[in-house]
Amino acid sequence: MKRREFLAAPVFSLAAPALARIDPLFRAPDPAPSPAPRLDVRQRLHQDFITYAPGIEYFMLGNGDIQAVVQYSPDRKGELPQTFLGLTVFDPERFSRKWSTFLFDPERGFERTGIAVITAGKGGTRVSPENFTSIAWTYPHSIPTVECRWNAGEIGVVERFFVPSSGAFLFREVTLENRGTAPVEVKLYAALLPNFALFDEIGPDEPARAIRANGFASMSLSSLDGDAAVSGRYDLTVSAGSVLPGAAVRLRLVYSVGAPKAVPDAAQYDRLVARTGEWWAARSSVVTGDSDLDHLFGVSRSGLRAMLARSGKRDSGTWMYNMEWVRDDVMVVIALLQAGMPGEAKTLLTKLLEKSVGPDGRTFESSRWAGFDYTELDQNGELLYALWAYAAWTGDLDLVKKYWDRIARIAAFPLQERFRDAGSGLVHNKREFWERNDSFGVRDGYELTYQFWVSFGLSHAADLAGAIGAAEETAWRKGAEEIRSAILTHPKFRLVEEGHFIKRRTRDGEWQRTMVPPDPSRMPPGSPMALNAKPACEPDLGSVIPVMYGFVEPESAVALGTLRDCETLWSQAWDFGGYPRYNTESEPDPPAPWPLATLFMARAYAEAGNWPKFRRCMTWVRTIHGGLSGGWFERYGPSITPPAPPVCVIGWTWAEITSLIVHHLAGVRPGLASLALRPRLPEGVDHLSGSFLVRGRSCTLSVRRTTKSASAAVNGRSVPVSQGSIAIPYGDLASGLTLIEMEVP
């Protein structure tokens, strides 16, 4: 069923009361008219507050000191389309909703954030669907930059938005080219109309020729070029003078966030750009020659940096959750390492250890602690794995030693008797990976993802224990293997049936194939879980996670069987592709695909070498709206689950794409003792090159397809290839640049 058809379905009309609480634009049918006269006047918040709209794209920029979003809304259908091209900024240390960002005006939304080009006799021209040309990511000097092109009559306009590597500044560089046949006097108009909920002292700073706003926060707008003048309360006008035919002039606007501070001058700006280019050039890079894959890596690398505050704070869903999860942060830690940002990874990992782990080793989710029945046990294993990955990529065991007591509590927590069943050796509770609990029909039992992550995390924590000589190594290795063995082979409780992984067993060993809520009337009205008598919960995309991480051989019968089983979920209840999290018969929201789930499948298919299915996944992620900007939504459908947060962008998608390209395709896999490389070239890609930061040293990788057997050389010296993989002891890495060349079939 298409999303719009679902919204029109009779069952969805039952959701009207819930939606009325969520969306002020949703209006339930009026009650019977009152005989008394009434005035039907409603104040309406500007529609830009809505996060999810058809075709909308969010280009996200940030450096830890500032976050910015360029909104592009090409779909102009409907009564109230959102601002076609808008801009907002906010403080990464303070989570926000879209309507609480610094440039959201209650009545105008982002309408006043656009610039106007003023020429003699023609007034001001703003960007519109009629004069718009293009918007895309570009990388001048290696810097992630949002570039928008449009026309103001005979003046060609190029706007470029970017942030420096540090400092609470957003630069808006505007190039104006005269494409006419006569000189033209040109002025640029911009306004700083800040959010009135946050700022009340707004006005011009004449000496600085800037507009400043103060209140609960502070910000300013100024120009580095031309003859700038401020007027009124919000207005900045910059004269570019007379522009000759064929000539161009550049004007640079600066948005500054925080207490009033010196804005860079023109000379400082050039130094900032040079320093920022050097910073980005030193991060990881991957080039495949495949435009989709190269684009996806570029926007994901930029997005990982954009969402992370200097302190390590990171909203798990920008403008959506305003909360943090350990599992989300862990995937970002790993991706930051793969993207060549070890300092940022350490900051985030330290925050997790210091603020996200309780005294008993319990990890928090949605910025709070859950009771034992509802604790997400996978997070403990994931955090242990992230610590191992950090040590492998950086060689920094000092961080591990510093927090060893806390790490030991993290490892011990899921092994307590209250969780671990003596008969099966598996861990149990009443919550599942996607966060449904017993009120949704989750029965006390054994979740596959919990078993996998606890086992996988313990085995890697045992490696860390061995590296520092800690006594826990033997017990953790034993616990990891016991759980792994039970998953695969236990006669009663194994999590394999019909040749594939299954999601869950109950405490008595029954395969839980349905989730029947104890009170269906409490389920969101109109949702499949409320309507189906026996909501099926299998297949579940969490089942491919062990395949992604090599817990079982990707060509094994259970791995291939799991992929076949999960493949049935492609475009399950809609016609535009993608995978949901699980069988949507048990979905408490309208059925919809998730980029995150689709990337799980892409990673598993890459491991298994199923390149046609891998390509289908990646094409879907690239072409769904959000794929242009890299601002992917959590799900591609409405949410009715009270008290439904607005559907918006999650950063885990950037992490999964980065891991897919670095871990699975480039095959860069550091261990504690050596650097392993096992590249895999998808069909249609015959060459992959990249650079990576491993143990503080730069490694350049070049992989080419060959019709012969695999071969490899490190700094010109031949090295043996075993099962498509090579291992380089860290002592063999050059102090400068290490060149790794491989040929693979």
TAGINOR-V504197 format. One record per pair of residues at least 24 apart in sequence whose C-alpha atoms are under 8 Angstrom apart, sorted by the first residue. I is the first residue (numbers start at 1). J is the second residue. D is the distance in Angstrom with one decimal. If there is no record, write none. Layout:
# TAGINOR-V504197
I/J/D
I/J/D
This chain:
# TAGINOR-V504197
1/573/5.0
1/574/4.4
1/575/6.9
2/573/7.3
2/574/4.7
2/575/6.2
3/574/6.8
3/592/7.7
3/637/6.5
6/590/7.4
11/525/7.8
11/526/4.9
12/525/7.3
12/526/4.9
12/527/7.7
13/526/7.4
14/525/5.6
14/526/5.8
15/524/7.4
15/525/5.1
15/526/6.0
15/640/7.1
18/525/8.0
18/640/6.7
18/642/6.7
19/640/6.6
22/643/7.2
22/644/6.7
44/107/7.7
45/106/5.6
45/107/6.2
46/105/7.7
46/106/5.7
46/107/5.2
46/108/6.0
46/109/5.3
47/80/6.7
47/81/7.4
47/82/6.0
47/109/7.1
48/82/5.3
48/83/6.7
48/99/7.7
48/109/5.2
48/110/6.9
49/98/5.7
49/99/5.0
49/104/8.0
49/109/7.1
50/98/7.5
50/646/7.5
51/98/6.9
51/319/7.6
51/646/6.3
51/647/6.5
51/648/5.8
52/633/7.9
52/646/7.4
52/647/6.0
52/648/6.3
54/625/7.9
55/625/5.2
55/626/7.6
56/625/6.6
56/626/7.0
57/625/6.6
57/626/5.1
57/628/7.1
57/629/5.8
57/630/7.9
57/631/6.2
58/626/7.0
58/629/5.9
58/630/7.4
58/631/5.0
59/146/7.1
59/629/4.9
59/630/6.7
59/631/6.2
60/303/6.5
60/306/6.4
60/629/7.8
60/630/7.9
60/631/7.0
61/162/6.8
61/163/6.8
61/302/7.3
61/303/7.1
61/306/5.0
61/307/7.9
62/163/6.4
62/303/8.0
62/305/6.4
62/306/3.6
62/307/6.4
62/308/7.8
63/163/6.8
63/164/7.1
63/165/5.9
63/166/5.9
63/167/7.6
63/305/6.1
63/306/5.5
63/307/8.0
63/308/7.4
63/309/7.5
63/310/7.8
64/92/6.4
64/166/7.3
64/305/7.3
64/306/6.9
64/307/7.4
64/308/5.6
64/309/4.0
64/310/4.3
64/311/7.8
65/91/7.0
65/92/6.5
65/93/8.0
65/166/6.6
65/167/5.7
65/168/4.8
65/309/6.5
65/310/6.2
66/90/6.3
66/91/5.4
66/92/5.9
66/167/7.4
66/168/4.9
66/169/6.7
66/170/7.6
66/257/7.0
66/309/8.0
67/91/6.1
67/92/5.8
67/306/6.5
67/307/7.2
68/170/7.4
70/146/7.9
74/129/7.4
83/109/7.4
83/110/6.1
83/111/5.7
84/128/6.8
84/129/7.4
85/111/8.0
85/114/7.0
85/127/7.4
85/128/7.9
86/110/5.1
86/111/6.5
86/113/5.8
86/114/6.2
87/113/5.7
87/114/7.4
88/113/7.7
90/257/7.7
91/257/7.5
92/307/7.1
92/308/7.0
92/309/5.0
92/310/7.9
92/313/7.6
92/314/7.7
93/309/5.6
93/310/7.6
93/311/7.3
93/313/6.4
95/315/6.5
95/318/7.8
95/319/7.6
95/322/5.4
95/323/8.0
96/318/7.6
96/319/5.7
96/322/6.5
97/318/7.5
97/319/4.1
97/320/6.6
97/322/7.7
98/319/5.3
100/195/7.2
100/197/7.5
100/198/7.8
101/195/7.0
102/194/5.6
102/195/5.3
102/198/7.3
103/192/7.7
103/193/6.4
103/194/4.6
103/195/5.3
104/194/6.5
104/195/5.1
105/193/7.0
105/194/6.4
105/195/5.0
105/196/6.8
106/195/7.3
106/196/7.6
112/191/6.6
112/192/7.9
112/193/6.8
113/190/7.3
113/191/6.5
113/192/7.2
113/193/7.5
114/190/6.9
114/191/8.0
115/188/7.0
115/189/5.6
115/190/4.8
115/191/7.6
116/188/5.9
116/189/5.0
116/190/6.7
117/152/6.5
117/186/7.0
117/187/6.0
117/188/4.9
117/189/6.4
118/186/5.7
118/187/4.9
118/188/6.1
118/189/7.3
119/184/6.8
119/185/5.8
119/186/4.9
119/187/6.5
120/184/7.4
120/185/6.3
120/186/7.4
124/189/8.0
125/152/5.6
125/153/8.0
126/152/7.2
127/151/7.5
127/152/7.8
136/628/7.1
136/629/7.1
137/299/7.7
137/629/7.2
141/274/7.7
141/277/5.1
142/277/5.3
142/278/7.8
142/280/5.8
142/281/5.8
143/276/6.8
143/277/5.5
143/280/6.2
144/302/6.5
154/178/6.1
154/179/5.2
154/180/5.3
155/179/5.9
155/180/7.5
164/272/6.3
164/273/6.6
164/276/5.4
165/272/7.8
165/275/7.3
165/276/4.8
165/279/6.7
168/256/5.8
168/257/5.4
168/258/7.1
169/254/6.5
169/255/5.6
169/256/4.6
169/257/6.5
170/254/5.8
170/255/5.1
170/256/6.6
171/252/6.9
171/253/5.9
171/254/4.8
171/255/6.5
172/252/5.8
172/253/5.0
172/254/6.3
172/255/7.9
173/250/7.0
173/251/6.0
173/252/4.4
173/253/6.2
174/250/5.7
174/251/5.2
174/252/6.1
174/253/7.8
175/248/6.6
175/249/5.7
175/250/4.4
175/251/6.4
176/248/5.3
176/249/5.3
176/250/6.4
177/243/7.7
177/246/6.7
177/247/5.8
177/248/4.1
177/249/6.6
178/243/6.3
178/244/6.5
178/245/5.2
178/246/5.4
178/247/5.8
178/248/6.2
179/245/6.0
179/246/5.6
179/247/8.0
180/245/5.7
180/246/7.3
181/245/5.4
182/244/6.7
182/245/5.6
183/242/6.1
183/243/5.4
183/244/4.4
183/245/5.7
184/242/5.3
184/243/5.3
184/244/6.6
184/245/7.9
185/240/7.3
185/241/5.4
185/242/4.3
185/243/6.3
186/239/6.3
186/240/5.5
186/241/5.9
186/242/6.4
186/243/7.0
187/237/6.8
187/238/5.6
187/239/4.3
187/240/5.6
187/241/7.3
188/237/5.7
188/238/5.1
188/239/6.3
188/240/7.4
189/235/7.4
189/236/5.9
189/237/4.5
189/238/6.4
190/235/6.2
190/236/5.3
190/237/6.4
191/221/8.0
191/234/5.2
191/235/4.6
191/236/5.8
192/220/7.5
192/221/6.4
192/234/5.0
192/235/6.7
192/236/7.9
193/234/5.8
202/233/6.4
202/234/7.3
203/232/7.3
203/233/4.4
203/234/6.1
204/230/5.9
204/231/6.5
204/232/7.3
204/233/6.1
204/234/7.0
204/235/7.8
205/230/7.6
206/230/6.7
210/236/7.2
211/235/7.2
211/236/7.1
217/257/8.0
217/258/6.5
217/259/7.7
218/257/6.0
218/258/4.8
218/259/5.5
218/260/7.2
219/255/7.1
219/256/5.3
219/257/4.3
219/258/5.6
219/259/7.1
219/260/7.3
220/254/7.9
220/255/5.7
220/256/5.1
220/257/6.7
220/260/7.8
221/253/7.0
221/254/5.7
221/255/4.7
221/256/6.5
222/253/5.7
222/254/5.4
222/255/6.8
223/251/7.3
223/252/5.7
223/253/4.4
223/254/6.0
224/251/7.1
224/252/5.4
224/253/6.3
224/254/7.4
224/265/6.2
224/266/6.1
225/250/7.8
225/251/5.4
225/252/6.1
225/266/7.8
226/251/6.9
282/340/7.5
283/339/6.2
283/340/4.5
283/341/6.6
283/691/7.9
283/692/7.1
283/693/7.3
284/338/7.1
284/339/4.8
284/340/4.7
284/690/7.1
284/691/5.3
284/692/4.7
284/693/6.7
285/339/7.5
285/690/5.1
285/691/5.3
285/692/6.9
286/661/7.9
286/662/7.8
286/666/7.9
286/688/7.1
286/689/5.8
286/690/4.2
286/691/6.8
287/688/5.8
287/689/5.3
287/690/6.1
288/685/6.5
288/686/7.9
288/687/6.0
288/688/4.5
288/689/6.6
289/685/7.1
289/687/7.4
289/688/7.5
290/684/7.9
290/685/6.7
292/618/7.7
292/619/7.3
292/622/6.5
293/618/7.7
293/661/7.9
296/622/7.2
296/627/7.9
296/630/7.3
296/657/7.0
297/657/6.7
297/658/6.1
297/661/7.2
299/629/7.2
299/630/5.4
299/654/7.7
300/630/6.8
300/653/7.9
300/654/4.4
300/655/7.0
300/657/6.7
300/658/6.4
301/339/6.2
301/654/7.1
301/658/7.0
303/630/7.5
303/651/7.3
303/654/6.5
304/332/7.1
304/335/7.8
304/336/6.9
304/651/6.9
304/654/6.4
304/655/7.1
307/651/7.4
311/347/7.0
311/348/7.8
311/351/7.8
312/344/7.6
312/347/5.5
312/348/4.6
312/351/6.1
313/348/7.4
313/351/7.8
316/650/5.9
316/651/6.4
316/652/7.6
317/634/8.0
317/648/6.6
317/649/5.6
317/650/4.4
317/651/6.8
318/648/6.5
318/649/5.5
318/650/6.2
318/651/7.9
319/646/7.4
319/648/6.4
319/649/7.5
320/645/5.7
320/646/5.3
320/647/6.2
320/648/5.6
320/649/7.4
321/366/7.9
321/645/6.5
323/366/5.1
323/367/5.3
324/365/6.3
324/366/5.2
324/367/5.1
325/364/6.6
325/365/4.3
325/366/5.4
325/367/6.5
326/352/6.9
326/356/6.9
326/363/6.8
326/364/6.5
326/365/6.1
326/379/6.1
326/383/7.3
327/365/8.0
327/378/7.8
327/379/5.3
327/382/6.4
327/383/7.4
328/651/7.9
328/652/6.0
330/382/6.5
330/383/6.1
330/386/6.0
331/386/7.8
331/652/6.7
331/655/6.0
331/656/7.4
332/651/7.7
332/652/6.6
332/655/5.2
333/386/6.8
333/390/8.0
334/386/6.2
334/389/6.7
334/390/7.3
334/655/7.7
334/659/7.7
335/655/5.0
335/656/7.5
335/658/5.8
335/659/5.9
336/655/7.8
337/390/7.1
337/393/6.7
338/658/7.1
338/659/7.0
338/662/6.4
338/663/7.9
338/692/7.4
339/658/7.1
339/692/7.5
340/692/6.2
340/693/5.3
342/390/7.9
342/394/7.2
345/390/7.7
346/390/7.7
349/386/7.9
349/387/7.7
353/403/7.6
353/406/7.4
357/406/8.0
357/410/7.6
359/406/8.0
359/409/7.8
360/409/6.2
360/410/7.6
360/413/6.8
361/406/6.9
361/407/7.8
361/408/8.0
361/409/4.5
361/410/4.2
361/411/7.5
361/412/7.3
361/413/5.5
362/410/6.6
362/413/6.4
363/410/7.8
372/429/7.5
373/429/5.0
373/430/5.3
373/431/6.9
374/429/6.5
374/430/5.9
374/431/5.1
374/437/7.1
375/429/7.8
375/431/7.3
376/431/7.2
376/432/7.6
376/433/7.2
376/450/7.7
377/414/6.3
377/450/5.7
377/454/7.3
378/433/7.8
378/449/6.5
378/450/4.4
378/451/7.4
378/452/7.8
378/453/5.1
378/454/6.0
379/453/7.6
380/410/5.8
380/411/6.6
380/413/7.8
380/414/7.5
380/453/7.7
380/454/6.7
380/457/7.4
381/411/7.3
381/453/4.7
381/454/4.3
381/455/7.1
381/456/6.5
381/457/4.0
381/458/6.5
382/453/6.0
382/454/7.6
382/457/6.0
383/457/7.4
384/410/7.6
384/411/7.3
384/457/5.0
384/458/7.0
384/460/6.9
384/461/5.8
385/456/7.3
385/457/4.8
385/458/7.9
385/460/5.9
385/461/7.0
387/461/7.9
388/460/6.0
388/461/6.6
388/463/7.8
388/464/6.5
388/672/8.0
389/670/7.7
389/671/7.6
391/672/6.9
392/670/5.4
392/671/4.8
392/672/4.7
392/673/7.8
392/695/7.9
393/670/5.8
393/671/7.4
393/693/8.0
393/694/5.3
393/695/5.7
394/694/6.2
394/695/4.3
394/696/6.6
395/672/7.4
395/695/5.7
397/468/7.7
400/464/7.9
401/468/7.4
408/472/7.9
411/457/8.0
411/458/6.5
411/461/7.7
411/476/7.9
414/454/7.4
424/486/6.7
424/490/7.4
424/493/6.3
425/482/6.6
425/483/6.0
425/486/6.8
426/451/6.5
426/483/5.9
426/486/7.1
426/487/8.0
427/451/6.5
428/507/7.7
433/542/7.4
434/581/7.8
438/517/7.4
439/517/5.8
439/518/6.4
439/519/7.6
440/515/6.6
440/516/6.7
440/517/4.4
440/518/7.2
440/523/7.8
441/515/4.5
441/516/4.6
441/517/4.1
441/518/6.3
442/515/6.0
442/516/7.8
442/517/7.9
443/506/6.2
443/512/7.9
444/506/5.8
444/507/6.3
445/504/6.8
445/505/5.5
445/506/4.0
445/507/4.8
446/504/5.4
446/505/5.2
446/506/6.2
446/507/7.1
447/503/5.9
447/504/4.6
447/505/6.9
448/487/7.7
448/495/6.6
448/501/7.9
448/502/7.0
448/503/5.3
448/504/5.9
448/542/7.7
448/543/6.9
449/503/7.7
449/542/6.2
449/543/7.1
449/545/7.4
451/483/6.6
451/484/7.6
451/487/7.3
452/483/7.9
452/484/7.2
452/487/8.0
452/546/6.7
454/480/7.2
455/479/7.1
455/480/4.1
455/481/6.9
455/483/5.9
455/484/6.2
456/480/6.7
456/551/7.8
496/558/7.7
499/557/6.9
499/558/5.4
499/561/5.5
499/562/7.4
500/557/7.8
500/558/4.8
500/559/6.8
500/560/7.7
500/561/4.8
500/562/4.4
500/565/7.2
501/543/5.8
501/544/8.0
501/558/6.7
501/559/7.8
501/561/7.9
501/562/5.7
502/538/7.5
502/539/7.4
502/540/7.7
502/543/6.5
503/538/6.9
503/539/7.4
503/540/6.2
503/542/7.3
503/543/6.3
513/537/5.7
513/538/5.8
514/538/7.4
514/586/7.6
515/586/6.6
523/588/6.7
524/588/6.1
524/589/7.2
524/640/6.5
524/641/5.6
524/642/7.1
525/640/8.0
526/590/8.0
527/587/6.8
527/588/5.2
527/589/5.4
527/590/5.8
528/584/7.1
528/585/5.4
528/586/6.0
528/587/5.6
528/588/6.3
528/589/7.3
528/590/7.2
528/591/7.9
529/585/6.4
529/586/4.7
529/587/5.5
529/588/5.3
530/588/7.3
532/585/7.0
532/586/7.8
535/585/5.0
535/586/4.5
536/583/6.4
536/584/7.8
536/585/5.5
536/586/5.6
537/582/6.4
537/583/5.3
537/584/7.5
537/585/7.0
537/586/5.6
538/582/6.5
538/583/5.6
539/565/6.4
539/566/5.5
539/568/8.0
539/569/7.5
539/582/5.8
539/583/5.7
540/566/6.8
540/581/6.3
540/582/4.2
540/583/6.4
541/566/6.4
541/580/7.7
541/581/5.5
541/582/5.7
541/597/6.4
541/600/7.3
541/601/7.5
542/581/7.6
544/600/6.9
544/601/6.9
544/604/6.4
545/600/7.0
545/604/7.5
547/604/5.7
547/607/7.4
548/600/7.3
548/603/5.7
548/604/4.6
548/607/6.5
550/607/7.9
554/604/7.7
554/607/5.8
554/608/4.8
555/608/5.7
560/608/7.7
563/601/7.8
563/604/7.8
563/605/7.8
577/620/6.9
578/617/7.0
578/620/6.6
578/621/8.0
588/640/8.0
588/641/6.6
589/638/7.6
589/639/5.6
589/640/5.8
589/641/6.1
590/637/6.9
590/638/6.7
590/639/6.8
590/640/7.4
591/637/7.3
592/635/6.3
592/636/5.5
592/637/5.3
593/635/5.8
593/636/5.7
593/637/7.6
594/633/7.9
594/634/6.0
594/635/4.5
594/636/6.4
595/621/6.4
595/632/7.2
595/633/7.5
595/634/6.8
595/635/6.9
595/653/6.8
596/634/7.3
596/652/7.2
596/653/5.5
596/656/7.4
599/653/7.7
599/656/6.6
599/657/7.1
600/656/7.7
602/660/7.8
603/660/5.7
603/664/7.1
606/664/6.6
606/665/7.6
606/680/8.0
606/682/7.8
607/664/6.7
609/682/7.9
611/682/5.9
611/683/6.1
612/683/7.9
630/654/7.9
666/690/7.8
670/694/7.7
673/729/6.5
673/730/6.9
674/727/6.1
674/728/5.4
674/729/4.3
674/730/5.3
675/727/5.5
675/728/5.0
675/729/6.3
675/730/6.6
676/725/6.7
676/726/5.6
676/727/4.4
676/728/6.4
677/725/5.5
677/726/5.4
677/727/6.5
678/724/5.8
678/725/4.3
678/726/6.7
679/703/7.4
679/724/7.5
679/725/7.5
679/744/7.8
680/744/7.7
681/705/7.4
681/744/8.0
697/733/7.6
697/734/7.6
697/735/6.6
697/736/6.6
697/737/6.9
697/738/7.8
698/736/6.8
698/737/5.3
698/738/6.4
699/737/5.9
699/738/4.7
699/739/6.0
699/740/7.2
700/737/7.2
700/738/6.1
700/739/4.9
700/740/6.0
701/739/6.2
701/740/4.8
701/741/6.0
701/742/7.9
702/739/7.9
702/740/6.3
702/741/4.9
702/742/6.3
703/741/6.0
703/742/4.8
703/743/5.6
703/744/7.2
704/742/6.4
704/743/4.8
704/744/6.3
705/743/5.6
705/744/5.1
705/745/5.5
706/743/5.8
706/744/5.6
706/745/4.9
707/745/5.7
708/744/7.9
708/745/6.5
709/743/7.9
709/744/6.9
709/745/6.4
710/742/7.3
710/743/5.3
710/744/4.6
710/745/6.2
711/742/5.7
711/743/5.2
711/744/6.9
712/740/7.4
712/741/5.6
712/742/4.2
712/743/6.3
713/740/5.9
713/741/5.2
713/742/6.5
714/738/7.1
714/739/5.8
714/740/4.7
714/741/6.4
715/739/5.0
715/740/6.3
